[in-house]
Amino acid sequence: VIFSVSHPISRFSSFHRLYFYSFFSSFDFSKMTVYVFITGASRGIGKALCELFLRRPTVQVVGVARSEAAVTHPNYSHLRMDLSDPALLADDQRLRQIFAGVPPTATRVVLFNNAGLLGEVAYVGELPSATLQKVISCNTIGPMVLCNGFLAALKGLSVPKVIVN
């Protein structure tokens, strides 16, 4: 696989690109109905992952981001959610609804916890507590809560479930 320098996937190290493609090249997408959930889907690596998976006609992609959808495709649906919002992260029922659309005919389900925030850059002692809370909610608590909701919502589905953090 050849990447252009401007393609976000090209920013992965050579090792990570090799691992990513060797892992997913083992999937025979033509015989599968794969559901892929990608957080941070509105730009950067998240958007590139959406575009990459949408090249396969049997893959359904659900993007999750704070902003509007940046991808338009018949196999793409978008959920606008702020994963740094403590109220959302505490709402188990709402989080499980993210994964509610997976039919029993799915052959594999994948969650990419890609969303992240850098936040304000400053010396310790000079950062507002609200900034720290938002960054930790999105970067640490969000992926943990999504993993939990993903496994809880898909517990009854007897297919391989893959989580990429």
mmCIF file of the C-alpha atoms, coordinates in Angstrom:
data_MODEL
# 
_entry.id   MODEL 
# 
loop_
_atom_site.group_PDB 
_atom_site.id 
_atom_site.type_symbol 
_atom_site.label_atom_id 
_atom_site.label_alt_id 
_atom_site.label_comp_id 
_atom_site.label_asym_id 
_atom_site.label_entity_id 
_atom_site.label_seq_id 
_atom_site.pdbx_PDB_ins_code 
_atom_site.Cartn_x 
_atom_site.Cartn_y 
_atom_site.Cartn_z 
_atom_site.occupancy 
_atom_site.B_iso_or_equiv 
_atom_site.pdbx_formal_charge 
_atom_site.auth_seq_id 
_atom_site.auth_comp_id 
_atom_site.auth_asym_id 
_atom_site.auth_atom_id 
_atom_site.pdbx_PDB_model_num 
ATOM 1   C CA . VAL A 1 1   ? 0.000   0.000   0.000  1.00 0.00 ? 1   VAL A CA 1 
ATOM 2   C CA . ILE A 1 2   ? 1.372   3.392   -0.960 1.00 0.00 ? 2   ILE A CA 1 
ATOM 3   C CA . PHE A 1 3   ? 0.475   6.547   0.968  1.00 0.00 ? 3   PHE A CA 1 
ATOM 4   C CA . SER A 1 4   ? 0.875   10.142  -0.042 1.00 0.00 ? 4   SER A CA 1 
ATOM 5   C CA . VAL A 1 5   ? 2.645   12.343  2.484  1.00 0.00 ? 5   VAL A CA 1 
ATOM 6   C CA . SER A 1 6   ? -0.518  14.366  3.020  1.00 0.00 ? 6   SER A CA 1 
ATOM 7   C CA . HIS A 1 7   ? -2.637  11.286  3.826  1.00 0.00 ? 7   HIS A CA 1 
ATOM 8   C CA . PRO A 1 8   ? -3.211  11.088  7.625  1.00 0.00 ? 8   PRO A CA 1 
ATOM 9   C CA . ILE A 1 9   ? -2.494  7.333   7.697  1.00 0.00 ? 9   ILE A CA 1 
ATOM 10  C CA . SER A 1 10  ? 0.993   8.155   6.389  1.00 0.00 ? 10  SER A CA 1 
ATOM 11  C CA . ARG A 1 11  ? 1.701   9.830   9.738  1.00 0.00 ? 11  ARG A CA 1 
ATOM 12  C CA . PHE A 1 12  ? 1.720   6.425   11.423 1.00 0.00 ? 12  PHE A CA 1 
ATOM 13  C CA . SER A 1 13  ? 5.160   4.942   11.902 1.00 0.00 ? 13  SER A CA 1 
ATOM 14  C CA . SER A 1 14  ? 6.177   2.259   9.389  1.00 0.00 ? 14  SER A CA 1 
ATOM 15  C CA . PHE A 1 15  ? 5.674   -0.357  12.100 1.00 0.00 ? 15  PHE A CA 1 
ATOM 16  C CA . HIS A 1 16  ? 2.141   0.828   12.883 1.00 0.00 ? 16  HIS A CA 1 
ATOM 17  C CA . ARG A 1 17  ? 1.161   0.982   9.192  1.00 0.00 ? 17  ARG A CA 1 
ATOM 18  C CA . LEU A 1 18  ? 2.499   -2.546  8.686  1.00 0.00 ? 18  LEU A CA 1 
ATOM 19  C CA . TYR A 1 19  ? 0.673   -3.804  11.782 1.00 0.00 ? 19  TYR A CA 1 
ATOM 20  C CA . PHE A 1 20  ? -2.566  -2.061  10.782 1.00 0.00 ? 20  PHE A CA 1 
ATOM 21  C CA . TYR A 1 21  ? -2.576  -3.454  7.264  1.00 0.00 ? 21  TYR A CA 1 
ATOM 22  C CA . SER A 1 22  ? -1.387  -6.938  8.178  1.00 0.00 ? 22  SER A CA 1 
ATOM 23  C CA . PHE A 1 23  ? -4.119  -7.125  10.819 1.00 0.00 ? 23  PHE A CA 1 
ATOM 24  C CA . PHE A 1 24  ? -6.941  -5.939  8.575  1.00 0.00 ? 24  PHE A CA 1 
ATOM 25  C CA . SER A 1 25  ? -5.684  -7.610  5.388  1.00 0.00 ? 25  SER A CA 1 
ATOM 26  C CA . SER A 1 26  ? -6.467  -10.938 7.065  1.00 0.00 ? 26  SER A CA 1 
ATOM 27  C CA . PHE A 1 27  ? -10.176 -10.029 6.824  1.00 0.00 ? 27  PHE A CA 1 
ATOM 28  C CA . ASP A 1 28  ? -11.909 -11.232 3.669  1.00 0.00 ? 28  ASP A CA 1 
ATOM 29  C CA . PHE A 1 29  ? -14.272 -8.269  3.475  1.00 0.00 ? 29  PHE A CA 1 
ATOM 30  C CA . SER A 1 30  ? -16.088 -9.691  0.445  1.00 0.00 ? 30  SER A CA 1 
ATOM 31  C CA . LYS A 1 31  ? -17.612 -12.422 2.616  1.00 0.00 ? 31  LYS A CA 1 
ATOM 32  C CA . MET A 1 32  ? -18.289 -10.275 5.659  1.00 0.00 ? 32  MET A CA 1 
ATOM 33  C CA . THR A 1 33  ? -20.672 -7.648  6.895  1.00 0.00 ? 33  THR A CA 1 
ATOM 34  C CA . VAL A 1 34  ? -18.373 -5.538  9.027  1.00 0.00 ? 34  VAL A CA 1 
ATOM 35  C CA . TYR A 1 35  ? -19.498 -2.694  11.279 1.00 0.00 ? 35  TYR A CA 1 
ATOM 36  C CA . VAL A 1 36  ? -16.781 -0.190  12.154 1.00 0.00 ? 36  VAL A CA 1 
ATOM 37  C CA . PHE A 1 37  ? -17.234 2.522   14.782 1.00 0.00 ? 37  PHE A CA 1 
ATOM 38  C CA . ILE A 1 38  ? -14.668 5.339   14.622 1.00 0.00 ? 38  ILE A CA 1 
ATOM 39  C CA . THR A 1 39  ? -14.429 8.182   17.123 1.00 0.00 ? 39  THR A CA 1 
ATOM 40  C CA . GLY A 1 40  ? -12.864 11.444  16.037 1.00 0.00 ? 40  GLY A CA 1 
ATOM 41  C CA . ALA A 1 41  ? -14.236 10.771  12.557 1.00 0.00 ? 41  ALA A CA 1 
ATOM 42  C CA . SER A 1 42  ? -14.514 14.364  11.364 1.00 0.00 ? 42  SER A CA 1 
ATOM 43  C CA . ARG A 1 43  ? -10.852 14.954  10.496 1.00 0.00 ? 43  ARG A CA 1 
ATOM 44  C CA . GLY A 1 44  ? -7.299  13.620  10.521 1.00 0.00 ? 44  GLY A CA 1 
ATOM 45  C CA . ILE A 1 45  ? -6.699  9.936   11.112 1.00 0.00 ? 45  ILE A CA 1 
ATOM 46  C CA . GLY A 1 46  ? -10.357 9.294   12.025 1.00 0.00 ? 46  GLY A CA 1 
ATOM 47  C CA . LYS A 1 47  ? -11.619 10.691  8.720  1.00 0.00 ? 47  LYS A CA 1 
ATOM 48  C CA . ALA A 1 48  ? -8.913  8.775   6.828  1.00 0.00 ? 48  ALA A CA 1 
ATOM 49  C CA . LEU A 1 49  ? -9.954  5.541   8.554  1.00 0.00 ? 49  LEU A CA 1 
ATOM 50  C CA . CYS A 1 50  ? -13.576 6.160   7.544  1.00 0.00 ? 50  CYS A CA 1 
ATOM 51  C CA . GLU A 1 51  ? -12.559 6.712   3.928  1.00 0.00 ? 51  GLU A CA 1 
ATOM 52  C CA . LEU A 1 52  ? -10.317 3.654   3.984  1.00 0.00 ? 52  LEU A CA 1 
ATOM 53  C CA . PHE A 1 53  ? -13.000 1.286   5.286  1.00 0.00 ? 53  PHE A CA 1 
ATOM 54  C CA . LEU A 1 54  ? -15.686 2.741   3.027  1.00 0.00 ? 54  LEU A CA 1 
ATOM 55  C CA . ARG A 1 55  ? -13.719 1.490   0.009  1.00 0.00 ? 55  ARG A CA 1 
ATOM 56  C CA . ARG A 1 56  ? -15.096 -1.936  0.905  1.00 0.00 ? 56  ARG A CA 1 
ATOM 57  C CA . PRO A 1 57  ? -18.759 -2.317  -0.124 1.00 0.00 ? 57  PRO A CA 1 
ATOM 58  C CA . THR A 1 58  ? -19.604 -4.699  2.749  1.00 0.00 ? 58  THR A CA 1 
ATOM 59  C CA . VAL A 1 59  ? -18.373 -2.356  5.494  1.00 0.00 ? 59  VAL A CA 1 
ATOM 60  C CA . GLN A 1 60  ? -20.758 -0.079  7.390  1.00 0.00 ? 60  GLN A CA 1 
ATOM 61  C CA . VAL A 1 61  ? -19.021 2.799   9.165  1.00 0.00 ? 61  VAL A CA 1 
ATOM 62  C CA . VAL A 1 62  ? -20.426 4.801   12.049 1.00 0.00 ? 62  VAL A CA 1 
ATOM 63  C CA . GLY A 1 63  ? -18.437 7.956   12.753 1.00 0.00 ? 63  GLY A CA 1 
ATOM 64  C CA . VAL A 1 64  ? -18.610 9.740   16.092 1.00 0.00 ? 64  VAL A CA 1 
ATOM 65  C CA . ALA A 1 65  ? -17.358 13.324  16.465 1.00 0.00 ? 65  ALA A CA 1 
ATOM 66  C CA . ARG A 1 66  ? -18.135 16.672  18.091 1.00 0.00 ? 66  ARG A CA 1 
ATOM 67  C CA . SER A 1 67  ? -18.552 18.298  14.694 1.00 0.00 ? 67  SER A CA 1 
ATOM 68  C CA . GLU A 1 68  ? -20.653 17.622  11.644 1.00 0.00 ? 68  GLU A CA 1 
ATOM 69  C CA . ALA A 1 69  ? -19.930 14.686  9.345  1.00 0.00 ? 69  ALA A CA 1 
ATOM 70  C CA . ALA A 1 70  ? -16.965 15.169  7.036  1.00 0.00 ? 70  ALA A CA 1 
ATOM 71  C CA . VAL A 1 71  ? -17.688 12.000  5.050  1.00 0.00 ? 71  VAL A CA 1 
ATOM 72  C CA . THR A 1 72  ? -20.585 11.386  2.687  1.00 0.00 ? 72  THR A CA 1 
ATOM 73  C CA . HIS A 1 73  ? -21.192 7.789   1.653  1.00 0.00 ? 73  HIS A CA 1 
ATOM 74  C CA . PRO A 1 74  ? -24.225 5.458   1.533  1.00 0.00 ? 74  PRO A CA 1 
ATOM 75  C CA . ASN A 1 75  ? -22.549 3.122   4.053  1.00 0.00 ? 75  ASN A CA 1 
ATOM 76  C CA . TYR A 1 76  ? -21.674 5.920   6.489  1.00 0.00 ? 76  TYR A CA 1 
ATOM 77  C CA . SER A 1 77  ? -23.718 7.259   9.353  1.00 0.00 ? 77  SER A CA 1 
ATOM 78  C CA . HIS A 1 78  ? -22.616 9.962   11.751 1.00 0.00 ? 78  HIS A CA 1 
ATOM 79  C CA . LEU A 1 79  ? -23.328 10.567  15.419 1.00 0.00 ? 79  LEU A CA 1 
ATOM 80  C CA . ARG A 1 80  ? -22.557 14.018  16.732 1.00 0.00 ? 80  ARG A CA 1 
ATOM 81  C CA . MET A 1 81  ? -21.332 13.571  20.315 1.00 0.00 ? 81  MET A CA 1 
ATOM 82  C CA . ASP A 1 82  ? -18.784 15.278  22.513 1.00 0.00 ? 82  ASP A CA 1 
ATOM 83  C CA . LEU A 1 83  ? -16.809 12.516  24.212 1.00 0.00 ? 83  LEU A CA 1 
ATOM 84  C CA . SER A 1 84  ? -15.386 15.022  26.694 1.00 0.00 ? 84  SER A CA 1 
ATOM 85  C CA . ASP A 1 85  ? -18.883 15.670  28.097 1.00 0.00 ? 85  ASP A CA 1 
ATOM 86  C CA . PRO A 1 86  ? -19.098 14.078  31.587 1.00 0.00 ? 86  PRO A CA 1 
ATOM 87  C CA . ALA A 1 87  ? -22.914 13.847  31.349 1.00 0.00 ? 87  ALA A CA 1 
ATOM 88  C CA . LEU A 1 88  ? -22.663 11.781  28.157 1.00 0.00 ? 88  LEU A CA 1 
ATOM 89  C CA . LEU A 1 89  ? -19.947 9.543   29.584 1.00 0.00 ? 89  LEU A CA 1 
ATOM 90  C CA . ALA A 1 90  ? -22.129 8.847   32.637 1.00 0.00 ? 90  ALA A CA 1 
ATOM 91  C CA . ASP A 1 91  ? -25.182 7.893   30.534 1.00 0.00 ? 91  ASP A CA 1 
ATOM 92  C CA . ASP A 1 92  ? -24.827 4.123   29.977 1.00 0.00 ? 92  ASP A CA 1 
ATOM 93  C CA . GLN A 1 93  ? -28.073 3.847   28.043 1.00 0.00 ? 93  GLN A CA 1 
ATOM 94  C CA . ARG A 1 94  ? -27.126 6.585   25.562 1.00 0.00 ? 94  ARG A CA 1 
ATOM 95  C CA . LEU A 1 95  ? -23.653 5.118   25.043 1.00 0.00 ? 95  LEU A CA 1 
ATOM 96  C CA . ARG A 1 96  ? -25.053 1.656   24.345 1.00 0.00 ? 96  ARG A CA 1 
ATOM 97  C CA . GLN A 1 97  ? -27.381 3.178   21.748 1.00 0.00 ? 97  GLN A CA 1 
ATOM 98  C CA . ILE A 1 98  ? -24.296 4.081   19.702 1.00 0.00 ? 98  ILE A CA 1 
ATOM 99  C CA . PHE A 1 99  ? -23.862 0.372   19.019 1.00 0.00 ? 99  PHE A CA 1 
ATOM 100 C CA . ALA A 1 100 ? -27.570 -0.560  18.863 1.00 0.00 ? 100 ALA A CA 1 
ATOM 101 C CA . GLY A 1 101 ? -27.744 -0.587  15.044 1.00 0.00 ? 101 GLY A CA 1 
ATOM 102 C CA . VAL A 1 102 ? -25.542 -3.669  14.609 1.00 0.00 ? 102 VAL A CA 1 
ATOM 103 C CA . PRO A 1 103 ? -27.728 -6.430  13.156 1.00 0.00 ? 103 PRO A CA 1 
ATOM 104 C CA . PRO A 1 104 ? -27.379 -10.099 14.117 1.00 0.00 ? 104 PRO A CA 1 
ATOM 105 C CA . THR A 1 105 ? -26.113 -10.764 10.559 1.00 0.00 ? 105 THR A CA 1 
ATOM 106 C CA . ALA A 1 106 ? -22.887 -8.788  11.193 1.00 0.00 ? 106 ALA A CA 1 
ATOM 107 C CA . THR A 1 107 ? -19.792 -10.955 10.916 1.00 0.00 ? 107 THR A CA 1 
ATOM 108 C CA . ARG A 1 108 ? -17.356 -8.630  12.729 1.00 0.00 ? 108 ARG A CA 1 
ATOM 109 C CA . VAL A 1 109 ? -17.614 -5.422  14.742 1.00 0.00 ? 109 VAL A CA 1 
ATOM 110 C CA . VAL A 1 110 ? -14.718 -3.003  15.253 1.00 0.00 ? 110 VAL A CA 1 
ATOM 111 C CA . LEU A 1 111 ? -14.351 0.017   17.555 1.00 0.00 ? 111 LEU A CA 1 
ATOM 112 C CA . PHE A 1 112 ? -11.577 2.546   16.877 1.00 0.00 ? 112 PHE A CA 1 
ATOM 113 C CA . ASN A 1 113 ? -11.100 4.840   19.880 1.00 0.00 ? 113 ASN A CA 1 
ATOM 114 C CA . ASN A 1 114 ? -9.391  7.569   17.893 1.00 0.00 ? 114 ASN A CA 1 
ATOM 115 C CA . ALA A 1 115 ? -10.844 10.805  19.326 1.00 0.00 ? 115 ALA A CA 1 
ATOM 116 C CA . GLY A 1 116 ? -8.515  12.937  21.390 1.00 0.00 ? 116 GLY A CA 1 
ATOM 117 C CA . LEU A 1 117 ? -7.883  16.427  22.662 1.00 0.00 ? 117 LEU A CA 1 
ATOM 118 C CA . LEU A 1 118 ? -4.598  18.192  23.253 1.00 0.00 ? 118 LEU A CA 1 
ATOM 119 C CA . GLY A 1 119 ? -6.101  20.999  25.279 1.00 0.00 ? 119 GLY A CA 1 
ATOM 120 C CA . GLU A 1 120 ? -4.290  24.086  26.422 1.00 0.00 ? 120 GLU A CA 1 
ATOM 121 C CA . VAL A 1 121 ? -0.521  23.808  26.621 1.00 0.00 ? 121 VAL A CA 1 
ATOM 122 C CA . ALA A 1 122 ? 0.852   25.412  29.787 1.00 0.00 ? 122 ALA A CA 1 
ATOM 123 C CA . TYR A 1 123 ? 2.976   24.710  32.814 1.00 0.00 ? 123 TYR A CA 1 
ATOM 124 C CA . VAL A 1 124 ? 1.515   22.576  35.590 1.00 0.00 ? 124 VAL A CA 1 
ATOM 125 C CA . GLY A 1 125 ? -0.017  24.947  38.090 1.00 0.00 ? 125 GLY A CA 1 
ATOM 126 C CA . GLU A 1 126 ? -1.147  27.304  35.343 1.00 0.00 ? 126 GLU A CA 1 
ATOM 127 C CA . LEU A 1 127 ? -3.767  25.050  33.705 1.00 0.00 ? 127 LEU A CA 1 
ATOM 128 C CA . PRO A 1 128 ? -7.440  25.628  34.467 1.00 0.00 ? 128 PRO A CA 1 
ATOM 129 C CA . SER A 1 129 ? -9.059  22.604  36.126 1.00 0.00 ? 129 SER A CA 1 
ATOM 130 C CA . ALA A 1 130 ? -11.854 22.626  33.534 1.00 0.00 ? 130 ALA A CA 1 
ATOM 131 C CA . THR A 1 131 ? -9.275  22.138  30.758 1.00 0.00 ? 131 THR A CA 1 
ATOM 132 C CA . LEU A 1 132 ? -7.706  19.190  32.565 1.00 0.00 ? 132 LEU A CA 1 
ATOM 133 C CA . GLN A 1 133 ? -11.109 17.617  33.167 1.00 0.00 ? 133 GLN A CA 1 
ATOM 134 C CA . LYS A 1 134 ? -12.122 17.960  29.506 1.00 0.00 ? 134 LYS A CA 1 
ATOM 135 C CA . VAL A 1 135 ? -8.848  16.493  28.201 1.00 0.00 ? 135 VAL A CA 1 
ATOM 136 C CA . ILE A 1 136 ? -8.862  13.564  30.644 1.00 0.00 ? 136 ILE A CA 1 
ATOM 137 C CA . SER A 1 137 ? -12.543 12.892  29.955 1.00 0.00 ? 137 SER A CA 1 
ATOM 138 C CA . CYS A 1 138 ? -11.962 12.671  26.203 1.00 0.00 ? 138 CYS A CA 1 
ATOM 139 C CA . ASN A 1 139 ? -8.568  10.943  26.176 1.00 0.00 ? 139 ASN A CA 1 
ATOM 140 C CA . THR A 1 140 ? -8.867  8.522   29.101 1.00 0.00 ? 140 THR A CA 1 
ATOM 141 C CA . ILE A 1 141 ? -12.372 8.131   30.471 1.00 0.00 ? 141 ILE A CA 1 
ATOM 142 C CA . GLY A 1 142 ? -14.061 8.307   27.046 1.00 0.00 ? 142 GLY A CA 1 
ATOM 143 C CA . PRO A 1 143 ? -12.232 5.294   25.542 1.00 0.00 ? 143 PRO A CA 1 
ATOM 144 C CA . MET A 1 144 ? -12.743 3.259   28.730 1.00 0.00 ? 144 MET A CA 1 
ATOM 145 C CA . VAL A 1 145 ? -16.459 4.036   28.824 1.00 0.00 ? 145 VAL A CA 1 
ATOM 146 C CA . LEU A 1 146 ? -16.844 3.327   25.090 1.00 0.00 ? 146 LEU A CA 1 
ATOM 147 C CA . CYS A 1 147 ? -15.078 -0.036  25.440 1.00 0.00 ? 147 CYS A CA 1 
ATOM 148 C CA . ASN A 1 148 ? -17.424 -0.915  28.280 1.00 0.00 ? 148 ASN A CA 1 
ATOM 149 C CA . GLY A 1 149 ? -20.513 0.214   26.338 1.00 0.00 ? 149 GLY A CA 1 
ATOM 150 C CA . PHE A 1 150 ? -19.330 -1.567  23.182 1.00 0.00 ? 150 PHE A CA 1 
ATOM 151 C CA . LEU A 1 151 ? -18.910 -4.907  24.954 1.00 0.00 ? 151 LEU A CA 1 
ATOM 152 C CA . ALA A 1 152 ? -22.113 -4.506  26.976 1.00 0.00 ? 152 ALA A CA 1 
ATOM 153 C CA . ALA A 1 153 ? -24.238 -3.571  23.939 1.00 0.00 ? 153 ALA A CA 1 
ATOM 154 C CA . LEU A 1 154 ? -22.845 -6.395  21.792 1.00 0.00 ? 154 LEU A CA 1 
ATOM 155 C CA . LYS A 1 155 ? -22.720 -9.056  24.500 1.00 0.00 ? 155 LYS A CA 1 
ATOM 156 C CA . GLY A 1 156 ? -25.376 -11.211 22.828 1.00 0.00 ? 156 GLY A CA 1 
ATOM 157 C CA . LEU A 1 157 ? -23.762 -11.025 19.389 1.00 0.00 ? 157 LEU A CA 1 
ATOM 158 C CA . SER A 1 158 ? -21.588 -14.086 18.713 1.00 0.00 ? 158 SER A CA 1 
ATOM 159 C CA . VAL A 1 159 ? -19.088 -12.485 16.339 1.00 0.00 ? 159 VAL A CA 1 
ATOM 160 C CA . PRO A 1 160 ? -15.507 -11.301 16.723 1.00 0.00 ? 160 PRO A CA 1 
ATOM 161 C CA . LYS A 1 161 ? -15.333 -7.899  18.367 1.00 0.00 ? 161 LYS A CA 1 
ATOM 162 C CA . VAL A 1 162 ? -12.182 -5.839  17.869 1.00 0.00 ? 162 VAL A CA 1 
ATOM 163 C CA . ILE A 1 163 ? -11.221 -2.749  19.885 1.00 0.00 ? 163 ILE A CA 1 
ATOM 164 C CA . VAL A 1 164 ? -8.367  -0.551  18.682 1.00 0.00 ? 164 VAL A CA 1 
ATOM 165 C CA . ASN A 1 165 ? -7.214  2.078   21.195 1.00 0.00 ? 165 ASN A CA 1 
# 
